[in-house]
Amino acid sequence: MIEVKRYRKPDGYQTRYWGIYVDGELLAVVVYRKGAQAIADLILKTRAGKAASDAA
């Protein structure tokens, strides 16, 4: 599962940055939400393409 949500520092403080989480693990922190969503969409597209090629 891929999630885009506000990044929180380890002390719990919510920042202005966005985090991309894959299976609950932080993958990347970016400045803009649209950039984070673009990365998440690319990961989903890559996973879908890989699953389709594995099924064939």
N, C-alpha and C positions, 0 to 999 in steps of 0.2 A: 504494500500500500504506500502511496506517495502522498504526502501532505505538504501544503504551503501554509505556514502560520508565522505569527510574530516570533522573533527570536528572543529568548530569555537568557540572560547571563546566568552562570552557575549559581549566583547568589539570589536568583529569583527576580532580579530587576528586568522589567520589560524594556527592550530597546526599540529604536525606530527601524531596525533592520528586519529582514524576512529570512526565515530559515526554510530549507527544503529538507524534509525528513523522508527517508526510505526505510520502510519496515521499522519505524520508531527510532532510527539512528540518523543523527544529523549528517547530511551530505555536504551542504553549502550554506553560506550566509551571504545574502546580497542586499543591496541598498533599496532596489525598487521591487514592488510587488509584481509588476508586469514581467520583469526579468525573471523573478522566481517562478512565475507561472509558465513562462516560456521554457525554462529548464525542465520543469516537471512534465510539460507536454512532450518535450523531446524524449525524455526517459520513457514515458508511456508509449510513444510511437516506436521507439527502439525495441522495447519489450514485446509489443504486439507483432512487429516484423519478425523478431526472433522466434516467437511462439508459432507463427504461421510457417516459417521455414522448417522448424523442428517437426511440425505435424505432417509436412509433405514428404 
